Amino acid sequence: MMTENSACRSVYQGDAVLDRLLQVAGSPYDCAGVAALLRGINAAALPRGDRSWLRLIAATPSPAQEAQLVALKQALAAEAPAGPPDRALRLAAVRGLMAERGIDGFIVPRADEYQNEYVPACNERLAWLTGFTGSAGLAIVMADQAALFTDGRYTLQAAAQVDTAAYVLRHSIEAPPEAWLGEILKAGQRLGYDPWLLTPDQVTRYHKVAETAGAALVAVVGNPVDGAWQDRPAAPIGPVMAFGVDRAGQESAEKRRQTAAILTKQGCRAAVLSAPDSIAWLLNIRGSDVPHTPLPLSFAILHDDARVELFIDYRKLLPEVAGHLGAEVTIRAPAEFAAGLEALAGRQVLVDPASAAAWIVQRLGQAGVTLDLAPDPVRLPKACKNAVELEGIRAAHRRDGAAMVRFLAWLAETLPTRVLHEIEVSDRLEAFRSEGEGFRGLSFDTISGAGPNGAIIHYRASPETERALASGSLYLLDSGAQYLDGTTDITRTIALGEPTAEMKDRYTRVLKGHIALASAVFPVGTGGAALDVLARSALWQAGITYDHGTGHGVGHYLGVHEGPQRIHYQSKDGQALLPGMVVSNEPGYYKPNGFGIRIENLVAVVPAAPAGGERSMLAFETLTLCPIDTTPLARELLTATEIAWLNDYHERVRTAVAPLLGDDGRAARWLEQATAAI
């Protein structure tokens, strides 16, 4: 790997040139500091065309200075990657370090210290070790055997990516890690784990298994995977920006006071916040450290007087952020986090055991803190969007709907003329979205599944797996975008040519479930589990169902998956749906090796007042604005009420989206036809 100073010399023929440039531009860094910073910037998930990173280096760079910094950034990004991975050597190296640390086994989750859905490349330990790149999984490495655990979404992917001679593949639901450990752990053995990568709840489960076997669960100082990973990528340094009250709808100071009042009511003096999306919402900031979600990776301590200590790499902060945060937010280096926790000694402190790293709870316990193990106090207020946030989300969905219509019109025109494949099609949709105001990137990896690939619930197309969009099949497209004013997530299933009778039956039953949930009116206090049956009933009547939740929460220019709200018949948390919450409505059906169907809109929980009603009621406002394909409908299965809902929805889509199409006559004509009443 090129060193910082050699990188500078390769571009400038000498460090002094860049040093003078930086001094003139008002930068606090020398050449080596800039090169280290740029490696972190290259490791971040910057939105396409975002040049705000330049202001992390120099407050006022000239065009010539910008050009030189861009050249250096590109030179560092072009560094020769390591050679092809030898997974066997990596596994052997990890086992060697396990032996040095005196442990007989080691748990390798797909997680980082923030327990995020998306993690930076430097924390993709599971992928580095095993080759499995799915978003959820866990490996356990013993001295003489190893196992990889994934859920049903990734069974096929794991089999294709992982060396089955080195790893036993197990279904994490049907044969969970704890069961496997119960079979192979021996008395006296030591099972190691990284306390930054497991939550206290997870540690408790593994401790019980080890104790039953007469073994010991051991927190390891120095992760053996990290020790073996010689060419580990840099940690991301994504620019952190202020998220103004014009978009957030509420000043950070007010949010902090309201959340501090929750702490006081619970008898707590402080709360440790380890979820970056909670911190981003509370402080009205957004970042770009991880793919698809605008998170500034950081920790925070919220005190009962509304003060906040923010533990973050200061190099990420754009110049205006410190003033935006104000005097009641103290910026501290990540290395000071342990000291910040120890300073809470003698106080009662709230920590979320479901999301905080076990290391945090253990360090607080060692410091003599009285722990209140309770849900993150920011999760619920964050989930209940205010009026400004909801209006932003509506606006984002109008623009996203226009992009979808342009894309679908292009697809309808192009399919008869040439063969299209999954990746080209999803790339074209991203291109349409990128033209929209406030576009910041995709909200997740697009699921573009033609024919049998559509039956793989979390399918991701690759050059090896992609299919052509063939006549007589169904095409499932699940996609979303991040805009400065909202996050979108939409699935449409498109008939390619004439669908079979079976396809029509299944598609119509999925639509009936979608309409039933979208039309629901329910009492205040109702949880998502009570509504899930509405989306499944028409499928159950035919003896079929789907093996995923019906609805997940969605953030406001934050995570496309957000709790605590969800719609799932297996939900045990009892969280009531509250006004302002945004959830998905996405029933589906999947025929293995045949086809997949899913129809997904986002909906907001809003007050309802049925005529003559005697109770406070709620309902759903559908936010997503895009035609639902009527080609695969078995119309005889639809009731008059369901047909009226579909016609009303399409009229609303046409009214909202048509003005945004401008002079795109092709898209306007397609929209008119696609939203015609049935």
C-alpha positions as CSV (number, residue, x, y, z in Angstrom):
1,M,0.0,0.0,0.0
2,M,1.2,3.5,-0.8
3,T,2.2,5.5,2.2
4,E,0.8,9.0,2.9
5,N,3.9,10.8,1.8
6,S,4.6,8.6,-1.2
7,A,1.0,9.3,-2.4
8,C,1.7,13.0,-2.1
9,R,4.9,12.7,-4.0
10,S,3.2,10.7,-6.8
11,V,0.9,13.6,-7.4
12,Y,2.9,16.7,-6.5
13,Q,6.6,15.6,-6.9
14,G,7.3,16.6,-3.4
15,D,5.4,17.3,-0.1
16,A,6.2,21.0,0.0
17,V,4.0,21.7,-3.0
18,L,0.9,20.4,-1.2
19,D,2.0,21.8,2.1
20,R,2.1,25.3,0.6
21,L,-1.3,24.7,-1.2
22,L,-2.9,23.7,2.1
23,Q,-1.5,26.6,4.0
24,V,-2.9,29.1,1.4
25,A,-6.3,27.3,1.5
26,G,-6.4,27.5,5.3
27,S,-6.2,23.8,6.0
28,P,-5.0,22.5,9.4
29,Y,-3.4,19.4,7.8
30,D,0.0,18.7,6.3
31,C,0.5,16.4,3.3
32,A,0.5,13.2,5.3
33,G,-2.6,14.3,7.2
34,V,-4.5,15.0,4.0
35,A,-3.6,11.6,2.6
36,A,-4.9,9.8,5.7
37,L,-8.0,11.9,5.6
38,L,-8.6,11.2,1.9
39,R,-8.3,7.4,2.5
40,G,-11.1,7.7,5.0
41,I,-13.1,9.9,2.6
42,N,-12.6,7.2,-0.1
43,A,-13.9,4.6,2.4
44,A,-17.1,6.6,3.0
45,A,-20.3,6.3,1.0
46,L,-20.4,9.7,-0.6
47,P,-23.5,10.6,-2.6
48,R,-22.7,10.8,-6.3
49,G,-21.3,14.2,-7.2
50,D,-21.0,15.3,-3.6
51,R,-17.9,17.6,-3.2
52,S,-18.5,18.7,0.3
53,W,-15.5,16.5,1.4
54,L,-13.3,19.3,0.0
55,R,-14.4,21.5,2.9
56,L,-13.1,19.0,5.4
57,I,-9.6,19.7,4.1
58,A,-9.7,23.4,3.5
59,A,-12.4,26.0,4.2
60,T,-12.0,28.0,1.0
61,P,-10.0,26.0,-1.6
62,S,-9.6,27.7,-5.0
63,P,-10.6,25.8,-8.2
64,A,-7.0,25.0,-8.8
65,Q,-6.6,23.6,-5.3
66,E,-9.8,21.6,-5.6
67,A,-8.4,20.1,-8.8
68,Q,-5.2,19.1,-7.1
69,L,-7.1,17.6,-4.1
70,V,-9.4,15.6,-6.4
71,A,-6.3,14.3,-8.2
72,L,-4.8,13.1,-4.9
73,K,-8.1,11.5,-3.9
74,Q,-8.2,9.6,-7.2
75,A,-4.6,8.5,-6.9
76,L,-5.3,7.0,-3.4
77,A,-8.5,5.4,-4.6
78,A,-6.6,3.7,-7.5
79,E,-4.1,2.0,-5.2
80,A,-3.5,-1.6,-6.2
81,P,-5.9,-3.9,-4.3
82,A,-4.7,-7.0,-2.6
83,G,-4.4,-10.1,-4.6
84,P,-7.2,-12.7,-4.8
85,P,-8.3,-13.9,-1.3
86,D,-7.2,-17.2,0.0
87,R,-10.0,-18.0,2.5
88,A,-8.2,-21.1,3.8
89,L,-5.1,-19.0,4.7
90,R,-7.4,-16.4,6.4
91,L,-9.2,-19.1,8.4
92,A,-5.8,-20.6,9.4
93,A,-4.5,-17.2,10.5
94,V,-7.5,-16.5,12.7
95,R,-7.2,-19.9,14.3
96,G,-3.5,-19.2,15.0
97,L,-4.4,-15.9,16.8
98,M,-7.2,-17.7,18.7
99,A,-4.6,-20.1,20.0
100,E,-2.4,-17.2,21.1
101,R,-5.3,-15.7,23.0
102,G,-6.1,-18.9,24.7
103,I,-9.5,-19.5,23.2
104,D,-10.9,-22.6,21.6
105,G,-13.6,-20.9,19.5
106,F,-14.6,-17.4,18.3
107,I,-17.9,-15.8,17.3
108,V,-17.8,-13.7,14.1
109,P,-21.1,-11.8,13.6
110,R,-21.9,-9.6,10.7
111,A,-21.9,-6.5,12.8
112,D,-20.0,-3.4,13.9
113,E,-19.8,-1.6,17.2
114,Y,-23.0,0.4,16.3
115,Q,-25.1,-2.7,15.4
116,N,-26.1,-1.1,12.1
117,E,-27.8,-2.9,9.2
118,Y,-25.1,-1.4,6.9
119,V,-21.5,-1.5,7.9
120,P,-18.4,0.1,6.4
121,A,-16.0,-2.1,4.5
122,C,-13.5,-2.0,7.4
123,N,-16.0,-3.9,9.5
124,E,-17.1,-6.5,7.0
125,R,-15.3,-9.2,9.0
126,L,-17.7,-12.0,8.1
127,A,-17.3,-11.3,4.4
128,W,-13.5,-11.1,4.7
129,L,-13.3,-14.4,6.5
130,T,-15.9,-16.5,4.8
131,G,-16.7,-14.9,1.5
132,F,-20.4,-14.5,2.4
133,T,-21.6,-11.0,1.6
134,G,-25.3,-11.1,2.8
135,S,-26.6,-8.5,5.2
136,A,-27.2,-10.9,8.0
137,G,-25.2,-13.9,9.2
138,L,-22.8,-15.2,11.8
139,A,-19.8,-17.6,11.8
140,I,-18.4,-19.6,14.7
141,V,-14.8,-20.8,14.3
142,M,-13.5,-23.6,16.4
143,A,-10.0,-25.1,16.2
144,D,-11.2,-28.1,14.2
145,Q,-14.5,-27.0,12.6
146,A,-16.5,-24.0,11.7
147,A,-20.1,-23.1,10.8
148,L,-21.8,-20.2,9.0
149,F,-25.4,-19.3,10.0
150,T,-27.8,-17.4,7.7
151,D,-31.5,-17.1,7.5
152,G,-33.7,-18.4,4.6
153,R,-33.1,-15.3,2.5
154,Y,-29.5,-16.2,2.0
155,T,-29.5,-20.0,1.8
156,L,-28.6,-20.1,-1.9
157,Q,-26.2,-17.2,-1.7
158,A,-24.2,-18.8,1.2
159,A,-23.9,-22.1,-0.7
160,A,-22.6,-20.2,-3.7
161,Q,-20.1,-18.0,-1.9
162,V,-18.7,-20.1,1.0
163,D,-16.3,-23.1,1.0
164,T,-18.5,-25.9,2.3
165,A,-15.4,-27.9,3.0
166,A,-14.4,-25.4,5.6
167,Y,-17.8,-24.3,6.9
168,V,-20.9,-26.2,7.8
169,L,-23.9,-24.1,6.5
170,R,-26.8,-23.9,9.0
171,H,-30.2,-22.1,8.9
172,S,-30.1,-19.6,11.7
173,I,-33.8,-20.0,12.5
174,E,-34.2,-23.7,12.2
175,A,-30.8,-24.6,13.6
176,P,-29.6,-21.5,15.5
177,P,-25.9,-21.0,16.6
178,E,-26.8,-21.8,20.2
179,A,-28.0,-25.2,19.2
180,W,-24.9,-26.0,17.2
181,L,-22.7,-24.8,20.1
182,G,-24.7,-27.0,22.5
183,E,-23.7,-30.0,20.3
184,I,-20.0,-29.3,19.9
185,L,-18.8,-27.3,23.0
186,K,-16.9,-29.4,25.5
187,A,-16.3,-28.9,29.2
188,G,-13.4,-26.6,29.9
189,Q,-13.3,-25.0,26.5
190,R,-13.2,-21.2,26.2
191,L,-15.5,-19.6,23.6
192,G,-14.3,-16.1,22.7
193,Y,-16.3,-13.0,21.5
194,D,-15.6,-9.4,20.7
195,P,-17.7,-7.4,23.2
196,W,-18.0,-4.5,20.7
197,L,-19.8,-6.8,18.2
198,L,-22.5,-8.5,20.4
199,T,-25.3,-6.9,22.4
200,P,-25.8,-7.8,26.1
201,D,-28.9,-9.8,25.1
202,Q,-26.8,-11.9,22.7
203,V,-24.0,-12.4,25.2
204,T,-26.6,-13.7,27.7
205,R,-27.8,-16.3,25.2
206,Y,-24.2,-17.5,24.5
207,H,-23.3,-17.5,28.1
208,K,-26.2,-19.9,28.9
209,V,-25.1,-22.3,26.2
210,A,-21.5,-22.2,27.4
211,E,-22.4,-22.7,31.0
212,T,-24.7,-25.6,30.2
213,A,-21.7,-27.3,28.4
214,G,-19.3,-26.6,31.2
215,A,-17.4,-24.2,29.0
216,A,-16.7,-20.5,29.5
217,L,-17.7,-17.5,27.4
218,V,-14.8,-15.1,27.2
219,A,-14.6,-11.4,26.1
220,V,-11.5,-11.1,24.0
221,V,-9.3,-8.1,23.9
222,G,-8.0,-7.9,20.3
223,N,-10.3,-9.4,17.7
224,P,-8.4,-12.2,16.0
225,V,-10.1,-11.4,12.7
226,D,-8.8,-7.9,12.9
227,G,-5.3,-9.2,13.8
228,A,-5.3,-11.4,10.7
229,W,-6.7,-8.8,8.4
230,Q,-3.5,-7.2,7.1
231,D,-4.9,-5.0,4.3
232,R,-8.0,-3.9,6.2
233,P,-9.6,-0.8,4.6
234,A,-9.6,2.6,6.3
235,A,-12.4,3.6,8.6
236,P,-14.8,5.9,6.8
237,I,-14.6,9.7,7.2
238,G,-17.9,10.9,5.6
239,P,-18.7,14.6,5.8
240,V,-21.3,15.4,8.5
241,M,-23.7,18.1,7.6
242,A,-26.2,20.2,9.5
243,F,-29.8,19.1,8.9
244,G,-31.8,22.4,9.2
245,V,-35.0,22.9,11.1
246,D,-36.7,23.6,7.7
247,R,-36.3,19.9,7.0
248,A,-36.3,18.5,10.5
249,G,-39.3,20.4,11.7
250,Q,-38.0,20.7,15.2
251,E,-34.9,22.3,16.7
252,S,-32.3,19.9,18.2
253,A,-32.4,21.8,21.5
254,E,-36.2,21.1,21.8
255,K,-35.7,17.4,21.0
256,R,-32.9,17.1,23.6
257,R,-35.1,18.8,26.3
258,Q,-38.0,16.5,25.5
259,T,-35.8,13.4,25.6
260,A,-34.1,14.5,28.8
261,A,-37.5,14.8,30.4
262,I,-38.1,11.1,29.5
263,L,-34.9,10.3,31.4
264,T,-35.9,12.3,34.4
265,K,-39.3,10.6,34.5
266,Q,-37.5,7.2,34.6
267,G,-35.2,8.4,37.3
268,C,-32.1,8.4,35.1
269,R,-29.3,11.0,35.0
270,A,-28.1,10.1,31.5
271,A,-28.6,7.8,28.5
272,V,-25.9,6.3,26.4
273,L,-26.9,6.5,22.7
274,S,-25.1,3.9,20.5
275,A,-27.4,4.0,17.5
276,P,-26.1,6.5,15.0
277,D,-29.6,7.1,13.5
278,S,-30.8,8.2,17.0
279,I,-27.9,10.6,17.3
280,A,-28.5,11.9,13.8
281,W,-32.2,12.6,14.5
282,L,-31.5,14.1,18.0
283,L,-28.8,16.5,16.9
284,N,-30.3,17.3,13.4
285,I,-27.2,16.1,11.6
286,R,-26.7,13.6,8.7
287,G,-23.5,11.8,7.5
288,S,-22.2,9.5,4.8
289,D,-20.2,6.9,6.6
290,V,-22.1,3.8,5.4
291,P,-23.9,2.8,2.3
292,H,-27.6,3.7,1.7
293,T,-28.2,5.4,5.1
294,P,-26.9,9.0,5.9
295,L,-25.3,8.1,9.2
296,P,-22.5,9.8,11.1
297,L,-20.9,6.9,12.9
298,S,-20.6,8.1,16.5
299,F,-21.6,7.6,20.2
300,A,-23.3,10.1,22.5
301,I,-24.2,10.6,26.1
302,L,-27.4,12.6,26.7
303,H,-27.6,14.1,30.2
304,D,-30.8,14.9,32.1
305,D,-30.1,18.6,31.7
306,A,-30.2,18.2,27.9
307,R,-26.5,18.5,27.4
308,V,-24.9,16.0,25.0
309,E,-21.4,14.7,24.7
310,L,-20.8,13.6,21.1
311,F,-17.9,11.2,20.5
312,I,-17.0,11.5,16.8
313,D,-14.0,11.9,14.6
314,Y,-13.8,15.7,14.4
315,R,-12.4,15.4,10.9
316,K,-15.9,14.5,9.6
317,L,-17.5,17.7,10.7
318,L,-18.1,20.4,8.0
319,P,-17.1,23.8,9.2
320,E,-20.7,25.0,10.0
321,V,-21.6,21.9,12.1
322,A,-20.0,23.1,15.4
323,G,-22.1,26.2,15.4
324,H,-25.2,24.3,14.4
325,L,-24.8,21.9,17.4
326,G,-24.4,24.8,19.8
327,A,-22.8,25.2,23.2
328,E,-24.7,22.4,24.9
329,V,-23.2,19.8,22.6
330,T,-19.6,19.0,23.4
331,I,-17.6,17.3,20.7
332,R,-15.1,14.7,22.0
333,A,-12.8,12.3,20.3
334,P,-13.9,8.6,20.1
335,A,-10.9,7.6,22.2
336,E,-12.4,9.5,25.1
337,F,-15.6,7.4,25.1
338,A,-14.4,5.1,27.8
339,A,-13.6,8.0,30.1
340,G,-17.0,9.6,29.3
341,L,-18.7,6.4,30.5
342,E,-16.5,6.2,33.6
343,A,-17.5,9.7,34.5
344,L,-21.1,8.5,35.0
345,A,-20.1,6.6,38.1
346,G,-22.6,6.7,40.9
347,R,-25.5,7.7,38.6
348,Q,-28.4,5.8,37.1
349,V,-27.9,5.5,33.3
350,L,-30.2,4.2,30.6
351,V,-28.8,1.8,28.1
352,D,-30.6,-0.2,25.4
353,P,-29.6,-3.8,25.8
354,A,-31.0,-4.7,22.4
355,S,-28.8,-2.3,20.4
356,A,-25.8,-1.2,22.5
357,A,-22.6,-3.1,22.4
358,A,-21.9,-5.4,25.3
359,W,-18.6,-3.5,25.8
360,I,-20.6,-0.4,26.8
361,V,-22.7,-2.2,29.4
362,Q,-19.7,-4.0,30.8
363,R,-17.7,-0.7,31.1
364,L,-20.5,1.1,32.8
365,G,-20.9,-1.8,35.2
366,Q,-17.2,-1.7,36.0
367,A,-17.5,2.1,36.6
368,G,-20.1,1.6,39.3
369,V,-23.0,2.9,37.3
370,T,-26.6,1.8,38.1
371,L,-27.9,0.5,34.9
372,D,-31.5,1.0,33.6
373,L,-31.7,-1.5,30.8
374,A,-34.5,0.0,28.7
375,P,-35.3,0.9,25.0
376,D,-33.4,3.7,23.4
377,P,-35.4,6.9,24.5
378,V,-34.9,8.4,21.0
379,R,-36.4,5.5,19.0
380,L,-40.1,6.3,19.6
381,P,-40.0,10.1,19.2
382,K,-37.9,9.6,16.0
383,A,-40.5,7.2,14.6
384,C,-43.4,9.6,15.0
385,K,-42.8,12.1,12.2
386,N,-43.8,15.7,12.7
387,A,-45.8,17.7,10.2
388,V,-42.7,19.1,8.5
389,E,-41.1,15.7,8.2
390,L,-44.3,14.2,6.8
391,E,-44.7,16.9,4.2
392,G,-41.1,16.4,3.1
393,I,-41.7,12.6,2.8
394,R,-44.8,13.3,0.7
395,A,-42.8,15.6,-1.6
396,A,-40.0,13.0,-1.9
397,H,-42.6,10.4,-2.9
398,R,-44.1,12.6,-5.6
399,R,-40.6,13.1,-7.2
400,D,-39.8,9.4,-6.7
401,G,-43.2,8.5,-8.3
402,A,-42.2,10.7,-11.3
403,A,-38.9,8.8,-11.7
404,M,-40.7,5.5,-11.5
405,V,-43.2,6.5,-14.2
406,R,-40.4,7.7,-16.5
407,F,-38.6,4.4,-15.9
408,L,-41.7,2.2,-16.4
409,A,-42.5,4.1,-19.6
410,W,-39.0,3.5,-20.8
411,L,-39.2,-0.2,-19.9
412,A,-42.5,-0.6,-21.8
413,E,-41.1,1.1,-24.9
414,T,-37.7,-0.7,-24.8
415,L,-38.7,-4.3,-24.0
416,P,-40.2,-5.1,-27.4
417,T,-37.1,-3.8,-29.2
418,R,-34.3,-5.6,-27.5
419,V,-33.3,-8.0,-24.7
420,L,-32.9,-6.4,-21.3
421,H,-31.2,-7.9,-18.3
422,E,-31.7,-7.3,-14.5
423,I,-28.7,-5.1,-13.9
424,E,-29.1,-2.8,-16.9
425,V,-32.8,-2.3,-15.9
426,S,-32.0,-1.4,-12.3
427,D,-29.2,0.9,-13.3
428,R,-31.6,2.7,-15.6
429,L,-34.0,3.3,-12.8
430,E,-31.2,4.7,-10.6
431,A,-30.3,7.1,-13.5
432,F,-33.9,8.4,-13.6
433,R,-34.0,8.9,-9.8
434,S,-30.6,10.6,-9.8
435,E,-32.1,13.4,-11.9
436,G,-34.5,14.3,-9.1
437,E,-34.1,17.2,-6.8
438,G,-32.4,16.3,-3.5
439,F,-31.4,12.8,-4.6
440,R,-28.6,11.4,-2.4
441,G,-28.5,7.8,-3.5
442,L,-30.3,4.5,-3.1
443,S,-31.9,3.5,0.2
444,F,-30.8,-0.1,-0.3
445,D,-29.5,-2.4,-3.0
446,T,-32.2,-2.8,-5.6
447,I,-33.8,-6.2,-5.9
448,S,-34.2,-6.7,-9.6
449,G,-35.5,-10.2,-10.1
450,A,-36.7,-11.6,-13.4
451,G,-38.7,-14.9,-13.5
452,P,-37.4,-17.4,-10.9
453,N,-35.0,-14.8,-9.4
454,G,-38.0,-12.8,-8.2
455,A,-38.8,-15.7,-5.9
456,I,-35.6,-15.1,-3.9
457,I,-36.9,-12.6,-1.4
458,H,-33.6,-10.6,-0.9
459,Y,-32.1,-11.3,-4.3
460,R,-29.3,-9.2,-5.6
461,A,-28.4,-9.4,-9.2
462,S,-24.8,-10.1,-10.2
463,P,-23.2,-10.8,-13.6
464,E,-23.3,-14.5,-12.7
465,T,-26.9,-14.7,-11.7
466,E,-28.8,-12.1,-13.7
467,R,-31.5,-13.1,-16.1
468,A,-33.1,-11.6,-19.1
469,L,-36.6,-10.1,-18.7
470,A,-38.5,-12.8,-20.7
471,S,-42.0,-12.7,-22.2
472,G,-44.5,-14.8,-20.3
473,S,-42.8,-14.2,-16.9
474,L,-43.1,-11.7,-14.0
475,Y,-40.4,-9.2,-13.1
476,L,-40.1,-8.1,-9.4
477,L,-38.5,-4.7,-8.7
478,D,-38.0,-3.6,-5.1
479,S,-36.1,-0.3,-4.9
480,G,-35.9,3.0,-3.0
481,A,-34.0,6.2,-2.8
482,Q,-32.7,8.7,-0.2
483,Y,-33.7,12.3,-0.8
484,L,-32.9,15.2,1.5
485,D,-36.5,15.4,2.5
486,G,-37.5,11.7,2.6
487,T,-36.7,8.0,2.2
488,T,-38.6,5.9,-0.3
489,D,-39.1,2.1,-0.7
490,I,-41.4,0.7,-3.4
491,T,-42.0,-2.7,-5.0
492,R,-43.8,-3.3,-8.2
493,T,-44.3,-6.6,-10.0
494,I,-44.6,-6.3,-13.7
495,A,-46.1,-8.8,-16.2
496,L,-43.9,-9.4,-19.2
497,G,-46.3,-10.5,-21.9
498,E,-49.3,-12.7,-21.0
499,P,-49.2,-14.1,-17.4
500,T,-50.5,-17.5,-16.6
501,A,-53.7,-18.2,-14.7
502,E,-51.7,-19.1,-11.7
503,M,-49.7,-15.9,-11.8
504,K,-52.9,-13.9,-12.1
505,D,-54.5,-15.7,-9.1
506,R,-51.5,-15.1,-6.9
507,Y,-51.0,-11.6,-8.0
508,T,-54.6,-10.6,-7.4
509,R,-54.6,-12.2,-3.9
510,V,-51.4,-10.2,-3.0
511,L,-53.2,-7.0,-4.2
512,K,-56.3,-7.9,-2.2
513,G,-54.1,-8.1,0.9
514,H,-52.4,-4.9,0.1
515,I,-55.7,-3.1,-0.3
516,A,-57.1,-4.6,2.9
517,L,-54.2,-3.3,4.9
518,A,-54.1,0.1,3.1
519,S,-57.9,0.5,3.9
520,A,-57.7,-0.5,7.5
521,V,-59.2,1.7,10.3
522,F,-58.2,0.6,13.7
523,P,-58.4,1.8,17.4
524,V,-55.6,3.8,19.0
525,G,-53.3,1.4,20.8
526,T,-53.4,-1.3,18.1
527,G,-50.1,-2.9,17.3
528,G,-48.8,-4.1,13.9
529,A,-49.3,-7.8,14.8
530,A,-53.0,-7.3,15.0
531,L,-53.2,-5.9,11.5
532,D,-50.9,-8.4,9.7
533,V,-53.8,-10.9,9.1
534,L,-55.5,-8.4,6.8
535,A,-52.6,-8.6,4.3
536,R,-52.5,-12.4,4.4
537,S,-56.2,-13.4,4.5
538,A,-56.8,-13.7,0.7
539,L,-53.6,-15.8,0.4
540,W,-54.5,-18.0,3.4
541,Q,-57.9,-18.8,1.8
542,A,-55.9,-20.4,-1.1
543,G,-53.6,-22.2,1.3
544,I,-50.6,-20.0,0.7
545,T,-48.6,-17.3,2.5
546,Y,-45.3,-15.5,2.6
547,D,-42.4,-15.9,5.1
548,H,-41.5,-12.3,5.8
549,G,-43.0,-9.4,7.7
550,T,-45.8,-7.3,6.1
551,G,-44.4,-4.0,7.1
552,H,-41.2,-2.3,8.5
553,G,-40.7,1.2,9.8
554,V,-39.0,3.8,7.6
555,G,-37.1,6.9,8.7
556,H,-37.0,10.5,7.4
557,Y,-33.9,10.7,5.3
558,L,-32.5,8.0,7.6
559,G,-32.8,4.2,7.7
560,V,-35.1,2.5,5.2
561,H,-35.6,0.0,8.1
562,E,-36.6,1.7,11.3
563,G,-38.0,0.5,14.6
564,P,-39.9,0.1,16.9
565,Q,-42.9,0.1,14.6
566,R,-43.6,-2.9,12.3
567,I,-46.4,-5.1,11.0
568,H,-45.6,-8.7,11.6
569,Y,-47.8,-11.5,12.9
570,Q,-44.9,-12.8,15.0
571,S,-44.2,-9.4,16.6
572,K,-43.9,-9.7,20.4
573,D,-42.8,-6.2,21.3
574,G,-46.4,-4.9,21.5
575,Q,-45.5,-1.5,20.0
576,A,-48.7,0.4,19.1
577,L,-48.9,2.2,15.8
578,L,-48.9,5.9,16.5
579,P,-49.7,9.0,14.4
580,G,-46.7,10.0,12.2
581,M,-45.2,6.6,12.0
582,V,-44.3,5.5,8.5
583,V,-44.4,1.7,7.7
584,S,-44.4,-0.4,4.5
585,N,-47.3,-2.4,3.2
586,E,-45.8,-5.2,1.3
587,P,-47.5,-8.6,1.1
588,G,-46.1,-11.1,-1.4
589,Y,-46.0,-14.6,-2.8
590,Y,-43.0,-16.6,-3.9
591,K,-43.0,-19.8,-6.0
592,P,-39.5,-21.3,-5.8
593,N,-37.9,-21.6,-9.2
594,G,-41.0,-20.0,-10.7
595,F,-41.8,-16.4,-9.9
596,G,-42.1,-13.8,-7.2
597,I,-44.8,-11.2,-6.4
598,R,-44.7,-8.3,-4.1
599,I,-46.6,-5.1,-4.1
600,E,-45.2,-2.5,-1.7
601,N,-46.2,1.1,-0.8
602,L,-45.2,3.2,2.2
603,V,-48.0,4.4,4.4
604,A,-48.2,6.9,7.2
605,V,-50.3,6.4,10.3
606,V,-52.9,9.2,10.5
607,P,-56.0,10.0,12.7
608,A,-59.3,8.7,11.4
609,A,-62.9,9.8,12.3
610,P,-65.4,7.3,10.9
611,A,-68.9,8.7,10.8
612,G,-70.7,7.9,14.1
613,G,-67.6,6.5,15.6
614,E,-67.3,6.3,19.4
615,R,-63.5,5.6,19.8
616,S,-60.3,7.4,18.8
617,M,-59.3,5.7,15.5
618,L,-56.3,5.6,13.2
619,A,-55.8,4.8,9.5
620,F,-53.2,4.7,6.8
621,E,-52.3,7.4,4.3
622,T,-50.6,5.8,1.3
623,L,-47.5,7.8,0.5
624,T,-46.1,6.0,-2.6
625,L,-47.3,7.3,-5.9
626,C,-46.8,4.8,-8.8
627,P,-49.2,2.8,-10.9
628,I,-49.8,-0.8,-9.9
629,D,-49.7,-3.1,-12.9
630,T,-53.3,-4.2,-13.8
631,T,-52.2,-6.7,-16.6
632,P,-51.9,-9.7,-14.2
633,L,-55.2,-9.1,-12.4
634,A,-57.8,-11.8,-12.2
635,R,-60.6,-9.2,-12.0
636,E,-63.3,-11.8,-10.9
637,L,-61.4,-12.1,-7.6
638,L,-61.8,-8.4,-6.8
639,T,-64.8,-6.9,-5.0
640,A,-66.4,-3.7,-6.1
641,T,-64.8,-2.0,-3.1
642,E,-61.3,-3.2,-4.0
643,I,-61.8,-2.0,-7.6
644,A,-62.9,1.4,-6.3
645,W,-59.8,1.6,-4.1
646,L,-57.5,0.8,-7.1
647,N,-59.2,3.3,-9.4
648,D,-59.1,6.0,-6.7
649,Y,-55.4,5.3,-6.1
650,H,-54.6,5.5,-9.7
651,E,-56.5,8.8,-10.1
652,R,-54.5,10.2,-7.2
653,V,-51.2,9.0,-8.7
654,R,-52.1,10.6,-12.1
655,T,-53.0,13.9,-10.5
656,A,-49.9,14.1,-8.3
657,V,-47.3,12.8,-10.8
658,A,-48.4,14.1,-14.2
659,P,-47.4,17.8,-13.5
660,L,-43.8,16.6,-12.6
661,L,-43.2,14.9,-16.0
662,G,-42.7,18.2,-17.8
663,D,-42.4,17.7,-21.6
664,D,-41.8,13.9,-21.3
665,G,-44.7,13.0,-23.6
666,R,-43.8,9.3,-23.6
667,A,-44.1,9.1,-19.8
668,A,-47.3,11.2,-19.8
669,R,-48.9,8.9,-22.3
670,W,-47.8,5.8,-20.4
671,L,-49.1,7.2,-17.1
672,E,-52.5,8.0,-18.6
673,Q,-52.8,4.4,-19.9
674,A,-51.5,2.8,-16.7
675,T,-53.9,4.7,-14.5
676,A,-57.0,4.2,-16.6
677,A,-60.0,3.0,-14.5
678,I,-60.8,-0.7,-14.6
